[in-house]
Amino acid sequence: MALYMRPESSLWYYEFRIAGRRYRGSTRTTDKAVAQAYEAGQRDKITQDAKQEAAKAKDAVQALRLWDVAQHWLTDSESRLQDHKGNLGRVRKLFGREMHLIGETWAEVDSQRYGLSRDTQVRDVTPNLMADLAAARNGEGASKGTIEREISLVRVLVAHAPLLLPKPVESVPLSSLELVIKGRRSLKKLAELARPRGSRRTPAERRELWRDVGVALLQGRAPRPTDRAFNEWCRVAGFDLDKRTREAAMWLAQNWDTTEHLSPGVWHPVTLRSRTNVHREMAGSVEEGVRGSLQVSNVA
């Protein structure tokens, strides 16, 4: 689905997916040609942003030290792989380390055999490096199978490297975190407005603040289908609101394009939602009445 219209609106909306993530919004126009151009522009922008982020992530992975990747892999795989003790030894050998008894204590020290530098980065793992490693082990008398297993270990570490990149909290995209922060700030401003000497804001400005709160709540709600999980997120994230207000704020954010100009003097989402529902019920009653009158006229 690229462009579509909502039943209650004459505006065109867009919806598409890029890299598994869904994007949707209003084109703010009733002209389909203009809407198509807007949607195409959004696709291009988001695609370029995604490419830039992917390039940054790739550079970050390439800059990681293979030694750090190995330590992370050992910790991460300890509970999954049975031969953890053996893996410890293989990683030590790969980097030219060994266990040595010093007095009564075993300590890890540099060995006399060949090993990769602990400053070796992921980007340094090239066919030439692999060939040097294989040649060194062959010179040490290692069997072909032993050499192949060590080469496989290097490949495993390179494949594991992306897991070291810091992830946004709860895997929420950064843009969503920014929306949550913005919503929290808007909620704080609304609390300040409720004080006797709070700054003055127009109803339209207050409604926009509530929209920001609703958008933030939607970010928290999306990955949490149960009320219990969502309530806990609201508590931790600083959105200490009653359920009715939260739902109304999210409703306002989802229906902003169709409610922005309704009841201009109303700004609280609960009141606005209630009035909108009343207006729709009245409109439905009027429509039913008109249909009834037309049916009677047709019979007559």
C-alpha positions in Angstrom: 0.0 0.0 0.0 1.5 3.3 -1.1 -1.3 5.9 -1.1 -4.7 5.5 0.5 -7.6 7.6 1.9 -9.2 7.2 5.3 -13.0 7.0 5.4 -13.3 10.2 7.4 -10.8 12.3 5.5 -10.3 13.6 1.9 -6.5 13.7 2.4 -4.1 11.2 0.9 -2.0 9.1 3.3 1.1 7.1 2.5 2.4 3.8 3.9 5.4 1.7 2.9 8.2 -0.4 4.4 11.9 0.1 4.1 14.4 -2.4 5.7 11.5 -4.1 7.5 10.3 -0.9 9.2 6.9 0.6 8.4 6.5 4.3 7.7 3.2 6.0 7.3 1.7 9.5 7.5 -0.3 12.2 5.9 0.6 14.0 2.7 -1.6 16.9 3.8 -3.1 17.2 0.3 -6.2 16.1 -1.5 -4.4 16.2 -4.9 -3.2 12.6 -5.8 -0.4 13.8 -8.1 1.0 16.0 -5.3 0.6 13.2 -2.8 2.5 10.8 -5.1 5.3 13.3 -5.4 5.4 13.7 -1.6 5.3 10.0 -1.0 8.2 9.5 -3.4 10.2 12.2 -1.6 9.6 10.5 1.7 10.8 7.2 0.3 14.0 8.8 -1.1 14.8 10.6 2.1 14.2 7.6 4.4 16.2 5.3 2.0 19.1 7.7 2.0 19.0 8.0 5.8 18.9 4.2 6.1 21.9 3.8 3.8 23.9 6.4 5.8 23.0 4.6 9.1 24.0 1.3 7.6 27.4 2.7 6.4 28.0 4.2 9.9 27.2 0.8 11.5 29.6 -1.0 9.1 32.4 1.4 9.8 31.8 1.0 13.6 32.0 -2.8 13.2 35.2 -2.7 11.1 36.9 -0.5 13.8 36.3 -3.1 16.6 39.3 -4.9 18.0 39.1 -8.6 17.2 40.3 -9.3 20.8 37.3 -7.4 22.3 35.0 -9.3 19.9 36.5 -12.6 21.1 36.0 -11.8 24.8 32.4 -10.9 24.1 31.9 -14.1 22.1 33.3 -16.2 24.9 30.9 -14.6 27.4 27.9 -14.8 25.1 28.5 -18.4 24.1 29.4 -19.8 27.5 25.9 -21.0 28.3 25.2 -22.2 24.7 28.4 -24.1 23.7 29.5 -27.1 25.7 33.2 -26.8 25.1 33.6 -23.4 26.7 36.9 -24.3 28.3 38.2 -25.4 24.9 37.1 -22.2 23.3 39.0 -20.2 26.0 42.2 -22.1 25.0 41.5 -21.6 21.3 41.1 -17.8 21.7 44.3 -17.6 23.8 46.2 -19.5 21.1 44.8 -17.3 18.3 46.2 -14.2 20.0 49.5 -15.8 21.0 48.7 -16.3 24.7 48.9 -19.3 27.0 48.4 -20.2 30.7 51.6 -20.4 32.7 52.2 -21.4 36.3 53.8 -18.6 38.2 54.6 -19.8 41.7 51.3 -21.3 42.8 49.1 -19.3 40.5 48.1 -19.9 36.9 48.3 -16.7 34.8 47.8 -15.9 31.1 51.0 -14.7 29.5 52.4 -14.1 26.0 53.6 -17.4 24.4 56.4 -18.0 22.0 54.2 -19.1 19.2 52.6 -16.9 16.5 49.5 -14.9 17.4 47.4 -12.0 16.2 47.9 -8.7 17.8 45.3 -7.7 20.3 45.0 -4.4 18.4 44.0 -6.2 15.2 40.7 -4.7 14.0 37.9 -6.5 12.2 38.8 -4.6 9.0 42.3 -6.1 9.2 40.9 -9.6 8.8 41.8 -10.1 5.1 42.7 -13.1 3.0 46.4 -12.2 3.5 46.0 -12.2 7.3 44.4 -15.7 7.1 47.2 -16.9 4.8 49.8 -15.6 7.3 48.0 -17.4 10.2 47.8 -20.6 8.2 51.5 -20.5 7.2 52.6 -19.8 10.8 50.6 -22.7 12.2 51.9 -24.9 9.4 55.4 -23.9 10.4 54.6 -24.9 14.0 53.6 -28.4 12.8 49.9 -28.0 13.3 47.7 -30.4 11.3 45.5 -29.3 8.4 42.4 -29.9 10.5 43.7 -27.8 13.4 44.5 -24.9 11.0 41.1 -25.0 9.4 39.4 -24.9 12.8 41.4 -21.9 13.8 40.5 -20.1 10.5 36.9 -21.0 11.2 37.2 -19.4 14.6 38.3 -16.2 13.1 35.3 -16.2 10.7 33.0 -16.9 13.7 34.4 -13.8 15.5 34.0 -11.6 12.5 30.4 -12.7 12.1 29.8 -12.0 15.8 31.3 -8.5 15.7 28.0 -6.6 14.9 26.6 -7.8 18.2 29.0 -5.6 20.0 27.5 -2.4 18.7 25.4 -0.6 21.3 21.7 -1.0 20.8 19.1 1.7 21.5 17.1 1.0 24.7 14.8 -2.0 24.2 15.8 -2.0 20.5 13.6 1.1 20.0 14.8 3.2 17.1 16.6 6.4 18.0 13.9 8.5 16.4 11.3 6.8 18.6 13.4 7.6 21.7 13.5 11.2 20.6 9.7 11.2 20.3 9.4 9.8 23.8 11.7 12.5 25.2 9.7 15.2 23.4 6.5 13.8 24.8 7.9 13.7 28.3 8.9 17.4 28.0 5.4 18.3 26.7 3.8 16.6 29.6 6.0 18.5 32.0 5.0 21.8 30.2 1.3 20.8 30.6 1.9 20.2 34.3 3.4 23.6 34.6 0.4 25.2 32.8 -1.9 23.7 35.5 -0.2 25.7 38.2 -1.8 28.9 39.4 1.1 31.0 38.0 1.8 28.8 35.0 2.6 30.4 31.7 -0.3 30.9 29.3 -0.8 28.9 26.2 -3.5 29.0 23.6 -5.8 26.0 23.3 -4.2 25.1 20.0 -0.7 25.1 21.6 -2.0 22.9 24.5 -3.5 20.5 22.1 -0.2 20.2 20.3 1.5 19.4 23.6 -1.0 16.6 24.2 -0.4 15.3 20.7 3.3 15.0 21.5 2.4 13.1 24.6 0.1 10.8 22.6 2.9 10.2 20.0 5.3 9.3 22.8 2.8 6.9 24.4 2.3 5.2 21.0 6.0 4.5 20.8 5.8 2.7 24.2 2.6 0.9 23.4 3.5 -0.6 20.1 6.0 -3.3 21.4 3.9 -4.0 24.5 0.6 -5.7 23.7 -0.4 -6.3 27.4 -1.7 -3.5 29.6 0.5 -4.6 32.4 3.7 -4.2 30.4 2.5 -0.9 29.0 1.5 0.4 32.5 5.0 -0.5 33.8 6.6 1.3 30.8 4.5 4.4 31.5 5.6 4.4 35.1 9.3 4.1 34.3 9.2 6.5 31.4 7.5 9.2 33.4 4.0 9.2 31.9 2.0 8.9 35.1 -1.5 9.3 33.7 -4.7 7.5 34.2 -5.8 5.0 31.6 -8.5 7.2 30.1 -6.2 10.1 29.6 -3.5 7.9 28.0 -5.9 6.4 25.6 -7.4 9.8 24.6 -3.9 11.2 24.1 -3.0 8.3 21.8 -6.3 8.7 20.0 -5.5 12.4 19.4 -2.1 11.5 18.0 -3.6 8.9 15.7 -6.4 11.2 14.5 -4.6 14.5 14.4 -5.2 15.2 10.7 -9.0 14.8 11.1 -9.3 16.5 14.6 -6.8 19.4 14.3 -9.5 21.9 13.3 -12.4 20.5 15.3 -13.7 22.3 18.5 -10.9 24.9 18.4 -11.5 26.0 22.0 -11.0 22.4 23.4 -7.5 21.2 24.2 -7.8 18.3 26.6 -7.8 15.0 24.7 -10.5 13.3 26.9 -12.9 16.2 26.3 -12.0 16.4 22.6 -12.5 12.7 22.1 -15.8 12.8 23.8 -17.1 15.7 21.8 -15.8 14.2 18.5 -17.7 11.0 19.3 -20.9 13.0 20.0 -20.5 14.9 16.8 -20.1 11.7 14.8 -23.1 10.1 16.5 -25.2 13.2 15.7 -24.0 13.1 12.1 -24.9 9.4 11.9 -28.4 10.1 13.3 -28.9 12.9 10.8 -27.7 10.7 7.9 -30.1 7.9 9.0 -32.9 10.5 9.2 -32.2 11.7 5.7 -32.1 8.1 4.4 -35.5 7.4 6.1 -37.0 10.5 4.6 -35.8 9.5 1.1 -37.2 6.0 1.5 -40.6 7.5 2.5 -40.5 9.8 -0.4 -39.7 7.0 -2.8 -42.6 4.9 -1.4 -45.0 7.9 -1.8 
